[in-house]
Amino acid sequence: MFKLNLPEYNPTLRKEEGKVWIFDIIRKKYIVLTPEEWVRQHFIHYLIHHLQYPKSLFRVESSLTYNKLQKRSDIVIHNRMGKPWMLIECKSPSIKLTQKAFNQVAVYNMTIGARYVAVTNGMAQFCFEAIDEPGMAVKFLESFPAFK
């Protein structure tokens, strides 16, 4: 598929019904392989295997409601108390990470309320700490926070 700017891993793939499917270790099932799913699976493996984020605290493609519209968050990682800790929006590698992507994840986080918010297209990753004070600029982080 795409060569990403993330550590490589050996995904479990299968071909069925003329489509390629990738195994999602969080949802524990095969998902149709799209460019965005390729990024999502690589990013999940990066967070679990390289940053030691606990796999059991991940939720993938969770539904949320914003302004009476049904949306889906790509990845939500919860803290040990079950509260959203990090919200991650994944894009296809061919999509440039513009202000539109940051706005989208910020809007989702108004409902979710995670402390950290991230956006990735597999080529670039950005993480920032959400700030609840109106008019405050977000604080971009140099690296992803350690999970405590």
C-alpha positions as CSV (number, residue, x, y, z in Angstrom):
1,M,0.0,0.0,0.0
2,F,1.7,3.2,1.2
3,K,5.2,3.6,2.7
4,L,4.5,5.6,5.9
5,N,6.7,7.6,8.3
6,L,5.9,5.2,11.1
7,P,7.7,2.0,12.2
8,E,6.8,-0.9,10.0
9,Y,4.9,-3.9,11.3
10,N,3.7,-7.1,9.7
11,P,0.0,-6.7,9.2
12,T,-2.3,-9.7,8.9
13,L,-4.0,-9.4,5.5
14,R,-6.4,-11.5,3.5
15,K,-8.1,-11.2,0.2
16,E,-11.8,-12.0,-0.1
17,E,-14.6,-11.0,-2.4
18,G,-12.1,-9.1,-4.5
19,K,-11.0,-6.9,-1.6
20,V,-8.0,-6.8,0.7
21,W,-8.8,-6.9,4.4
22,I,-6.6,-6.1,7.3
23,F,-6.9,-7.5,10.9
24,D,-7.6,-4.9,13.5
25,I,-6.2,-6.0,16.9
26,I,-8.5,-3.7,18.8
27,R,-11.8,-4.6,17.1
28,K,-10.6,-8.2,16.7
29,K,-11.8,-8.5,13.2
30,Y,-10.9,-7.9,9.6
31,I,-11.6,-4.5,8.1
32,V,-11.6,-3.5,4.4
33,L,-8.2,-2.1,3.7
34,T,-8.4,1.6,2.6
35,P,-5.6,4.1,2.7
36,E,-7.0,5.6,6.0
37,E,-7.3,2.1,7.5
38,W,-3.7,1.5,6.6
39,V,-2.7,4.6,8.5
40,R,-5.0,3.8,11.5
41,Q,-3.6,0.2,11.9
42,H,0.1,1.4,11.6
43,F,-0.6,4.2,14.1
44,I,-2.3,1.8,16.6
45,H,0.7,-0.6,16.4
46,Y,3.1,2.3,16.9
47,L,1.3,3.5,20.0
48,I,1.0,0.0,21.5
49,H,4.4,-1.5,20.6
50,H,6.6,1.6,20.6
51,L,5.0,3.9,23.1
52,Q,3.6,1.2,25.3
53,Y,0.0,2.6,25.4
54,P,-2.3,-0.2,26.9
55,K,-4.2,-2.0,24.1
56,S,-7.1,-2.6,26.4
57,L,-7.8,1.1,26.7
58,F,-8.3,1.8,22.9
59,R,-11.6,2.3,21.2
60,V,-11.7,2.5,17.4
61,E,-14.4,4.0,15.2
62,S,-16.6,4.9,18.2
63,S,-19.7,6.8,17.5
64,L,-20.3,10.3,18.8
65,T,-23.0,13.0,18.3
66,Y,-22.1,16.6,17.6
67,N,-24.9,19.1,16.8
68,K,-27.3,16.2,16.3
69,L,-25.1,14.7,13.7
70,Q,-23.7,11.1,14.0
71,K,-19.9,11.1,13.6
72,R,-17.2,8.5,14.3
73,S,-13.9,9.1,16.1
74,D,-11.0,7.2,14.6
75,I,-9.1,6.3,17.8
76,V,-9.9,7.2,21.4
77,I,-7.5,6.0,24.2
78,H,-9.0,6.1,27.7
79,N,-7.2,6.6,31.0
80,R,-7.3,3.9,33.7
81,M,-10.4,5.5,35.1
82,G,-12.2,5.0,31.8
83,K,-12.3,8.7,30.8
84,P,-11.1,9.8,27.3
85,W,-7.4,10.6,27.5
86,M,-6.4,11.0,23.8
87,L,-8.4,11.5,20.6
88,I,-6.7,10.7,17.3
89,E,-7.9,11.5,13.8
90,C,-6.4,9.5,11.0
91,K,-6.3,10.6,7.4
92,S,-5.2,8.9,4.2
93,P,-1.5,9.6,3.3
94,S,-2.6,11.5,0.2
95,I,-4.5,14.0,2.3
96,K,-2.5,17.0,3.5
97,L,-2.9,17.9,7.1
98,T,-4.5,21.3,6.9
99,Q,-6.4,23.5,9.4
100,K,-9.5,21.6,8.3
101,A,-8.3,18.4,9.9
102,F,-7.3,20.1,13.1
103,N,-10.7,21.8,13.2
104,Q,-12.5,18.5,12.7
105,V,-10.7,16.8,15.6
106,A,-11.1,19.9,17.8
107,V,-14.9,19.8,17.1
108,Y,-15.0,16.0,18.0
109,N,-13.1,16.7,21.2
110,M,-15.8,19.2,22.3
111,T,-18.0,16.1,22.7
112,I,-15.3,13.6,23.8
113,G,-13.2,15.9,26.2
114,A,-9.9,14.2,25.8
115,R,-6.8,15.8,27.3
116,Y,-4.7,15.2,24.2
117,V,-5.6,15.4,20.6
118,A,-3.6,14.1,17.6
119,V,-3.9,14.1,13.8
120,T,-1.9,11.8,11.5
121,N,-1.8,10.9,7.8
122,G,1.0,8.4,8.4
123,M,3.5,10.8,7.0
124,A,3.2,13.4,9.7
125,Q,1.9,13.2,13.2
126,F,0.9,16.1,15.4
127,C,-0.2,16.0,19.0
128,F,-1.5,18.8,21.2
129,E,-2.8,19.3,24.6
130,A,-6.4,20.5,24.7
131,I,-6.9,23.7,26.6
132,D,-10.4,24.4,28.1
133,E,-9.9,28.1,28.4
134,P,-11.7,30.2,25.7
135,G,-9.4,32.1,23.4
136,M,-6.3,30.1,24.4
137,A,-4.1,28.7,21.6
138,V,-3.4,25.0,21.7
139,K,-0.1,23.7,22.9
140,F,1.6,21.5,20.3
141,L,3.8,18.8,21.8
142,E,7.3,17.9,20.6
143,S,6.4,14.2,21.1
144,F,3.5,12.0,22.2
145,P,3.0,12.0,25.9
146,A,3.9,8.9,28.0
147,F,0.9,7.0,29.2
148,K,0.8,6.9,33.0
